[in-house]
Every structure is written in C-alpha cells, then in structure tokens.
Amino acid sequence: MGLLSLAIWLPIAFGLVLLVLGRDEHANPVRWIALVGAIASFLVTLPLISGFDTTTASMQFAENLSWIERFNVRYALGVDGISVWFVLLTAFITIIVVISAWEVITTRVNQYMGAFLILSGLMVGVFSALDGLLFYVFFEATLIPMYIIIGIWGGPNRVYAAFKFFLYTLLGSLLMLIALIYLYSKSGGSFDILAWHNLPLGATAQTLLFFAFFAAFAVKVPMWPVHTWLPDAHVEAPTGGSVVLAAIMLKLGAYGFLRFSLPIVPDAAHEWAGFIIAISLIAVLYIGFVALVQGDMKKLVAYSSIAHMGFVTLGFFVFNELAMAGGIVQMISHGFVSGAMFLCIGVLYDRVHSREISAYGGVTNTMPKFAAFAMLFAMANCGLPGTAGFVGEWMVILGAVKFNFWIGMLAASTLILGAAYTLWMVKRVYFGAVANDDVRTLSDINAREFLMLSLLAAAVLWMGIYPKPFTDVMQVSVAELLKHVAVSKLN
C-alpha cells in the first residue's frame, strides 16, 4: 500500500474501530486509541514532505489501480507542490482536535472521535484524488461526518445548522457532477483529471463548466453571497467541528479551483476573472464590516474566515505567481490561525458556557498563560509580521498590486479591518478590570490545553518567521499551472 493510501485509509480504519468499540464506559481507552490513530496518520504523511522532489511539477507518490472497470474509473492518487501541504495540515489538525475533545466530550465519545478520524481520511482523499469520480466521492463523503458532528454534538440550533450546511454544499456539488460526466463523455470515456487538463473545449462549454465548478467550490470556500451557511454551522458546531471546518473543509473548495476550474477551462477562467476578483473583494471588505458588529465570538471568527478566504480566491484569479502562491500559503496559515482562534473560544466556553463577548472582560487577570496564547493568535489573525497570518496576505497584496494597483489597495484594506474586528474583540474579552464573577473564578489552562495551543503557536511562528519550506515546495507546481492556464484551449 502506498503512502497516500495509508494516509487516507489508516485514520478511516481507526475511526471504524472506534465506532465498533461502543459505550461510554470505555471512554478513556477510546480517547487513547483515537490519539494513537491520529498520530500514526500524521507520521505516515511526513515522508511525503521529506521525500518530495521540489524540482518537478509532476504528480508524486502516484498510485493507479482499476476501480470500476466498466466505466474506466480508476483509483488514482498523487500529490504535487500545490496539494502535498494540505495532506499534512489535515493530519496535524486531526491530532489537535482529538486532544481538544479529551475532557470536553463525555457522551458518545467513540462516535465523536471516530467521525473526526473518518473525516480526516476522506479530506486527505480529496487532496490526493487524480480521478474525477474518485474526487467527487471523497468530496461529497466529507459532508456526512461533519453533518453528524454538528447535528449530534452541536448547540441548541444544531439541526437547522446541519441541514443548511448539508443542503447548500450538496446542491452546488450536483452541478459539478454534471460537469464531470460531460468531461467524461467529451474525453472519450476517461475520468483522468490530468487528461482533462489538456482537453480542447469550446467557449460556451468552458463557460458552462466554469460555473458548474464554481457552484460547488464557491459554496465550499464559501464566497460571498453563498456564505450564509458558515456562521450558522460554526456557531452550532462543537469546538472540534469548528476547528476542522475552518482549518480544512473551507480549503476543499479553494483547492478545487486550482485542480479543476483554472487548468480545465482556462479561457473561461480568464474571461470571468473580473467577476471572481469583484466578489472576492466584496468578501474582504463587506464581510470585514459584518465581523466588526458581531457580539458572538464564534460568529466574529467565522466571518473573519470568509474575509480571509476571499483573499485566497483573489490571489488565484489575478494570474501571477506571487499572488497564487500567496493564496496557497494563506490557505495553510489560515488553517493554523483560525483553528487556534476557535480552540481559544472553546477553552473559554468550556469554563463559562457563553460565547458572547459581553460575558467576559479582564480574562488576562485570571488566565495569564491562556491570554498570552490568545493574543498571539489574534495578532496572527490581524496579519502581524512574524506570524503565519502575514505571509500569504502580503504575497497576495503584492501580486494584486502587480496586476492592478487599485485592486491591491482594496485588498490591503483587510489588514486594517482585520485588526479592527480582532483587536476590538480582544480588548473587550481579555483586557481591563475583571468584569464579573464568572471571569473572577476562571482557572488557567491545564497541561492538555497548553499542549494543543503550544503546537499551534509553534506552527504559526514557524510559518511566519521561516515560510521558505512552504513556498519552495509549491513554487514549481504554481509556475507550471500558470503556464498551462496562459495557453488557450478553444477548439
């Protein structure tokens, strides 16, 4: 079995074992098995980076087996410089989620841990699939565990939020399925994504395919105006659900643009780039103002995620290397930073059982260690130099300025808005005098919470201070993709 197959099926196998174990009286062994499964799944992904050849844009660690022979569907896997970091990010975040739930989840522990491990394997499958139908199966299958996680362990309106999440993302994906079937017939009966990259297509076909893919990926990112499911899902999801949703699941849509929309329909991508840039800038600016007026911490960070992902799509559609690489770096850094922000909110919620900013004040006085971590992650969310949040945003702004000065200037306004809504929240939650008895009786983070926040703090600082390993890996693949997108495929 290849490394990518192991990275996909090992967490799924552990997840299925946990589901079989059952009953909450076995909660402690279940937690340890889940942690072992998560760490083993992460260790399996490390050789993907250590053995990665940064001089080629071709797919590495490839696997190719016949799956459904009659329709020429293959179990084809591979990663390039664009996708390899997301495999590691997924496995890393899964460890954090397992640690975060250790004491917090006390009912159906095996199902909770099992759902996250299965979800982890499926998301790695999305980033590794080189067969169109295999990609679609993994892409859709991720909905099921997340729907269950929100629907069972979520807040009071969890059923509404889970349904909204499921319906929005499913409807967009059905149009993508039609696009995949069209490409299958047009290519003479092949689901090979890399073969589709070289398939000549007419202008009308390209436009229709572009919007079919856009329907699936824009909802998943989510882009304005199809973003309304995300704040509801975040507010109702348990902490682990919010972390995975923000850190990994939003990236599935952005990754889809790189793997499908840009290389398969390059002419339509160029034609409609202005439209994508416009709605990306609306996400950056308008959603930033929406975040500013939120009274719920989770909602504020959820809207902040939409604004940050607007940066990603903007970077992809200005068609230069700096901005596109910046968009990918922003996806990885947002995985660390937004995951950490939601974990910090979870730490407070576990103690006070409120996400309202007004329920806090002066937390620094009673939880100094925790407040130090929270400040670091808040600064990263603002895009402070030296943190992961700065690198991608700076690259996208520079790339956007090369493309058009005014677009770059509008994009740069996110640094002001991001600082405004993040620091406004930090001031009211953490600083000042102790506001009430709930805050006065707070206890600082324990060893488990310190560990999970330390791991993310290390990642945020490493990526902020030394981003070279990330950019080196993706450089050749990004250059090759842009070269490919520059060539017309009109037949």
C-alpha positions in Angstrom: 0.0 0.0 0.0 1.3 3.4 -1.0 1.9 6.4 1.4 -1.2 8.3 0.1 -3.4 5.2 0.5 -2.1 4.8 4.1 -2.7 8.5 4.8 -6.4 8.0 3.6 -7.3 4.6 5.0 -5.3 4.5 8.2 -7.4 7.2 10.0 -10.6 5.7 8.5 -9.7 2.2 9.8 -9.0 3.7 13.3 -12.3 5.6 13.1 -14.3 2.4 12.2 -12.6 0.5 15.1 -13.7 3.3 17.5 -17.3 3.1 16.2 -17.3 -0.7 16.9 -16.0 -0.2 20.5 -19.2 1.4 21.6 -20.3 2.5 25.1 -19.1 5.5 27.1 -17.8 3.3 29.9 -14.8 2.7 27.5 -14.3 6.4 27.0 -10.7 6.5 28.2 -9.4 3.7 26.0 -11.4 5.2 23.1 -9.6 8.5 23.6 -6.1 6.9 23.6 -6.9 4.8 20.6 -8.1 7.9 18.8 -4.9 9.8 19.7 -2.7 6.9 18.6 -4.7 6.7 15.3 -4.3 10.5 14.7 -0.6 10.5 15.5 0.1 7.4 13.3 -1.9 9.0 10.5 0.3 12.1 10.8 3.5 10.2 10.9 2.6 8.4 7.7 2.3 11.8 5.9 5.8 13.1 6.9 7.7 11.1 4.2 5.5 12.9 1.7 7.4 16.1 2.5 10.8 14.6 3.4 10.8 12.6 0.1 9.2 15.4 -2.0 11.1 16.5 -5.2 10.8 20.3 -5.4 12.3 20.4 -8.9 9.3 18.9 -10.7 5.7 19.8 -11.2 4.6 16.3 -12.0 2.5 14.2 -9.6 4.5 12.3 -6.9 3.8 9.2 -4.8 1.3 8.2 -7.5 -0.9 5.2 -7.3 -3.1 4.0 -10.1 -5.4 0.9 -9.9 -8.5 -0.1 -11.7 -11.6 0.6 -9.6 -14.8 0.4 -11.7 -13.5 -1.2 -14.9 -16.7 -0.9 -17.0 -16.7 2.9 -16.8 -12.9 3.3 -16.8 -13.0 4.7 -13.2 -9.6 4.4 -11.5 -8.3 4.6 -8.0 -5.7 7.2 -9.0 -3.8 9.2 -6.3 -0.9 11.6 -6.4 0.2 14.9 -4.9 2.1 17.9 -6.3 3.5 21.0 -4.7 0.0 22.5 -4.5 -1.7 19.7 -2.6 1.0 18.0 -0.5 1.0 20.5 2.4 -2.8 20.1 2.7 -2.4 16.4 3.4 0.0 17.2 6.3 -2.2 20.0 7.5 -5.3 17.7 7.7 -3.4 15.0 9.6 -1.9 17.7 12.0 -5.2 19.3 12.8 -6.8 15.9 13.5 -4.3 15.4 16.4 -5.2 18.8 17.8 -8.9 18.1 17.6 -8.5 14.7 19.4 -6.6 16.4 22.2 -9.1 19.3 22.4 -12.0 16.9 23.0 -10.3 14.8 25.7 -12.2 16.1 28.7 -14.9 18.1 26.9 -16.8 15.4 25.1 -18.3 12.9 27.6 -21.2 11.4 25.6 -20.8 9.1 22.6 -17.0 9.6 22.8 -16.3 6.8 20.4 -18.6 8.2 17.7 -17.2 11.7 18.1 -13.6 10.6 17.8 -14.5 8.1 15.0 -16.3 10.7 13.0 -13.3 13.0 13.0 -10.8 10.3 12.1 -13.0 9.1 9.2 -13.4 12.8 8.1 -9.7 13.2 8.2 -9.1 10.3 5.8 -11.8 11.5 3.4 -10.3 15.0 3.3 -6.9 13.6 2.5 -8.6 11.7 -0.3 -9.9 14.9 -1.8 -6.4 16.4 -1.9 -4.9 13.3 -3.4 -7.5 12.1 -5.9 -6.5 12.3 -9.6 -9.7 10.6 -10.9 -12.7 12.8 -11.3 -15.2 10.4 -9.9 -12.9 9.4 -7.0 -12.6 13.1 -6.2 -16.3 13.6 -6.3 -16.9 10.6 -3.9 -14.4 11.9 -1.4 -15.6 15.5 -1.8 -19.2 14.5 -1.1 -18.4 11.9 1.6 -16.8 14.6 3.8 -20.3 16.0 4.3 -21.6 13.0 6.2 -19.2 13.0 9.2 -19.4 16.8 9.5 -23.2 16.8 9.3 -23.3 14.2 12.1 -20.7 16.1 14.2 -22.8 19.3 14.0 -26.2 17.5 14.3 -25.3 15.5 17.4 -22.7 17.5 19.5 -23.7 20.9 18.3 -25.6 23.8 20.1 -29.3 24.4 20.5 -30.0 25.1 16.8 -27.7 22.3 15.6 -30.3 20.5 13.4 -31.1 23.7 11.5 -27.4 24.5 11.0 -26.5 20.9 10.0 -29.3 20.9 7.4 -28.4 24.3 6.0 -24.7 23.2 5.7 -25.7 19.9 4.0 -28.2 21.4 1.5 -26.0 24.3 0.5 -23.0 22.2 -0.2 -24.9 19.3 -1.8 -26.8 21.4 -4.3 -23.6 23.1 -5.5 -21.9 19.7 -5.9 -24.7 18.2 -8.1 -23.8 20.8 -10.8 -20.2 19.7 -10.5 -21.2 16.0 -11.1 -22.9 17.1 -14.3 -19.7 18.8 -15.4 -17.6 15.7 -14.6 -20.0 13.5 -16.6 -19.7 15.9 -19.6 -15.9 15.9 -19.4 -16.0 12.1 -19.2 -18.0 11.8 -22.4 -16.0 14.6 -24.2 -12.7 12.9 -23.4 -13.8 9.5 -24.8 -14.6 7.8 -21.5 -11.9 8.9 -19.1 -12.2 10.4 -15.6 -8.5 11.2 -15.6 -8.2 14.8 -14.2 -4.7 15.3 -15.7 -6.0 14.2 -19.2 -8.9 16.8 -18.8 -6.3 19.5 -18.3 -5.3 19.0 -22.0 -8.8 18.5 -23.4 -9.7 21.2 -26.0 -13.1 22.8 -25.3 -15.3 25.4 -27.0 -16.0 28.8 -25.4 -19.6 28.0 -24.4 -18.7 24.6 -23.0 -15.9 26.3 -21.0 -18.2 28.9 -19.5 -20.9 26.4 -18.5 -18.2 24.1 -17.0 -16.7 27.0 -15.2 -19.9 28.0 -13.5 -20.8 24.3 -12.7 -17.5 24.0 -10.9 -18.0 27.5 -9.4 -21.3 26.4 -7.9 -19.6 23.6 -6.0 -16.4 25.3 -5.0 -17.7 28.8 -4.2 -20.2 27.3 -1.7 -17.4 25.3 0.0 -15.0 28.2 0.3 -17.5 29.9 1.0 -17.5 33.0 -1.3 -19.9 35.9 -1.0 -23.0 35.7 -1.4 -23.3 31.9 -0.8 -21.5 32.2 2.6 -24.6 32.3 4.9 -24.4 28.7 5.9 -20.9 29.1 7.5 -21.7 31.4 10.5 -24.6 29.2 11.5 -22.6 26.0 11.1 -19.7 27.5 13.2 -21.9 28.8 16.0 -23.7 25.5 16.4 -20.7 23.1 15.8 -18.8 21.8 18.8 -15.2 23.3 19.1 -13.6 20.4 17.2 -16.2 20.7 14.4 -15.4 24.5 14.1 -11.7 23.8 14.0 -11.9 21.3 11.2 -14.5 23.3 9.3 -12.3 26.4 9.3 -8.9 24.8 9.1 -9.5 22.1 6.4 -13.0 22.0 4.9 -13.1 25.5 3.5 -9.8 24.7 1.7 -11.5 21.9 -0.3 -13.4 24.5 -2.4 -10.3 26.7 -2.9 -8.3 23.6 -3.9 -11.0 22.7 -6.4 -10.4 26.0 -8.3 -6.7 25.1 -8.6 -7.3 21.5 -9.7 -10.4 21.9 -11.9 -11.5 25.5 -12.8 -8.2 27.0 -13.8 -6.5 24.2 -15.7 -9.6 22.6 -17.3 -11.3 25.8 -18.5 -8.5 28.4 -18.7 -10.3 30.6 -21.3 -13.4 30.9 -19.2 -11.3 31.4 -16.1 -9.6 34.4 -17.7 -12.9 35.7 -19.1 -14.7 35.6 -15.7 -11.6 36.5 -13.6 -13.0 40.1 -13.1 -16.2 38.6 -11.6 -14.3 36.4 -9.2 -12.0 39.3 -8.2 -15.0 41.5 -7.6 -16.8 39.1 -5.3 -13.5 38.3 -3.5 -13.1 42.0 -2.8 -16.7 42.2 -1.5 -15.9 39.3 0.8 -12.7 41.0 2.1 -14.4 44.4 2.6 -18.1 43.9 3.3 -17.6 40.8 5.5 -14.9 42.6 7.4 -17.5 45.2 8.4 -20.0 42.5 9.2 -17.4 40.9 11.6 -16.9 44.2 13.3 -20.5 44.3 14.7 -20.7 40.7 16.0 -21.4 40.1 19.6 -20.7 36.3 19.5 -17.0 35.4 19.4 -17.6 32.4 17.1 -19.6 34.4 14.6 -16.9 37.0 14.5 -14.2 34.5 13.8 -16.5 32.7 11.2 -17.0 36.0 9.3 -13.2 36.6 9.6 -12.7 33.2 7.9 -14.9 34.3 4.9 -12.9 37.5 4.6 -9.5 35.6 4.7 -10.7 33.1 2.1 -11.7 36.0 -0.1 -8.0 36.8 -0.2 -7.3 33.3 -1.4 -9.7 33.4 -4.4 -8.4 36.9 -5.2 -4.8 35.5 -5.3 -5.8 32.7 -7.7 -7.5 34.9 -10.3 -5.0 37.7 -10.8 -2.9 35.2 -12.6 0.6 35.8 -11.3 2.9 33.5 -9.4 3.3 35.7 -6.3 -0.4 36.1 -5.8 -1.3 32.4 -6.5 1.5 31.1 -4.2 0.3 33.7 -1.6 -3.2 32.3 -1.9 -2.0 28.8 -1.2 0.2 30.0 1.7 -2.8 31.9 3.1 -4.9 28.6 3.0 -2.3 26.8 5.1 -1.7 29.7 7.5 -5.5 30.2 7.9 -5.7 26.5 8.8 -3.4 27.1 11.8 -4.7 30.5 12.8 -8.5 30.0 12.5 -8.2 26.6 14.1 -6.3 28.2 17.0 -8.9 31.0 17.3 -11.8 28.6 17.6 -9.9 26.5 20.2 -9.4 29.6 22.3 -13.1 30.3 22.1 -13.7 26.7 23.1 -11.4 27.0 26.1 -13.5 29.9 27.4 -16.8 28.3 26.5 -15.9 25.1 28.4 -15.5 27.3 31.6 -18.2 30.0 31.3 -20.7 28.4 28.8 -21.1 31.6 26.8 -19.6 32.8 23.6 -20.9 36.4 24.0 -18.2 39.0 24.1 -20.2 40.8 26.8 -20.0 37.9 29.2 -16.2 38.4 29.5 -13.7 41.1 30.4 -10.4 41.1 32.1 -9.6 37.4 31.4 -5.9 38.3 31.4 -6.1 38.8 35.2 -7.2 35.3 35.9 -5.8 33.3 32.9 -2.5 34.9 32.0 -0.9 31.9 30.2 -4.1 31.4 28.1 -4.3 35.1 27.4 -0.7 35.1 26.0 -1.6 32.3 23.5 -4.9 34.1 22.6 -3.0 37.4 21.9 -0.5 35.6 19.6 -3.3 34.0 17.6 -5.3 37.3 17.5 -2.2 39.1 16.2 -1.7 36.4 13.5 -5.4 36.9 12.6 -4.6 40.6 12.1 -1.7 39.7 9.8 1.1 40.8 12.1 4.6 40.3 10.5 6.4 37.4 12.0 3.2 35.3 12.2 1.7 32.9 9.7 -1.2 35.3 9.0 1.1 37.9 7.4 3.0 35.9 4.8 0.1 34.8 2.5 -1.7 38.1 2.7 1.4 40.1 1.9 2.2 37.9 -1.1 -1.4 38.3 -2.4 -1.3 42.1 -1.9 2.0 42.4 -3.8 0.7 40.1 -6.6 -2.6 42.1 -6.8 -0.7 45.4 -7.0 1.4 44.0 -9.9 -1.9 43.1 -11.6 -3.8 46.4 -10.8 -2.8 49.0 -8.2 -6.4 49.7 -7.1 -7.3 46.1 -6.6 -4.2 45.7 -4.5 -5.1 48.7 -2.4 -8.6 47.5 -1.8 -7.2 44.1 -0.8 -4.7 45.7 1.6 -7.7 47.3 3.5 -8.3 43.9 5.0 -5.2 44.4 7.2 -7.0 47.5 8.7 -10.4 45.8 9.0 -8.8 42.5 10.3 -7.0 44.5 13.0 -10.2 46.4 13.9 -12.5 43.5 14.5 -9.9 41.2 16.1 -8.5 43.8 18.5 -11.9 45.1 19.4 -12.8 41.6 20.5 -9.5 41.1 22.3 -9.9 44.4 24.2 -13.4 43.5 25.4 -12.7 39.9 26.3 -9.1 39.9 27.7 -8.2 43.4 28.9 -9.4 45.8 31.5 -10.7 45.0 35.0 -12.3 41.7 35.8 -15.9 42.2 34.6 -17.9 39.6 36.6 -17.9 36.7 38.9 -17.6 34.2 36.1 -14.3 35.7 35.0 -13.1 36.1 38.6 -13.4 32.3 39.2 -11.7 31.2 35.9 -8.8 28.8 36.2 -5.9 29.0 33.8 -5.3 26.4 31.1 -4.2 22.8 32.1 -1.4 20.7 30.6 -3.7 19.3 27.9 -4.9 22.7 26.7 -1.3 24.1 27.0 -0.1 21.3 24.7 -2.6 21.8 21.9 -2.2 25.6 22.0 1.6 25.3 22.0 1.6 23.0 18.9 -0.4 25.6 17.0 1.6 28.5 18.4 4.8 26.8 17.1 3.2 26.3 13.7 2.1 29.9 13.5 5.5 31.3 14.4 7.5 28.8 12.3 5.5 29.7 9.2 5.6 33.4 10.0 9.4 33.6 10.6 10.6 30.9 8.0 8.0 30.4 5.3 10.6 29.1 2.8 9.9 25.4 3.1 6.2 26.1 2.2 6.9 28.3 -0.8 9.8 26.1 -2.1 7.6 23.1 -2.3 4.8 24.8 -4.2 6.9 27.1 -6.5 7.4 24.8 -9.5 3.8 23.5 -9.5 2.4 27.0 -9.3 4.6 28.2 -12.2 3.6 25.2 -14.3 -0.1 25.8 -13.6 0.1 29.4 -14.6 2.0 28.4 -17.8 -0.8 26.0 -18.5 -3.6 28.5 -17.8 -1.9 31.1 -20.1 -2.5 28.8 -23.2 -5.9 28.9 -24.9 -7.8 25.5 -25.2 -10.5 26.8 -27.6 -11.1 24.1 -30.3 
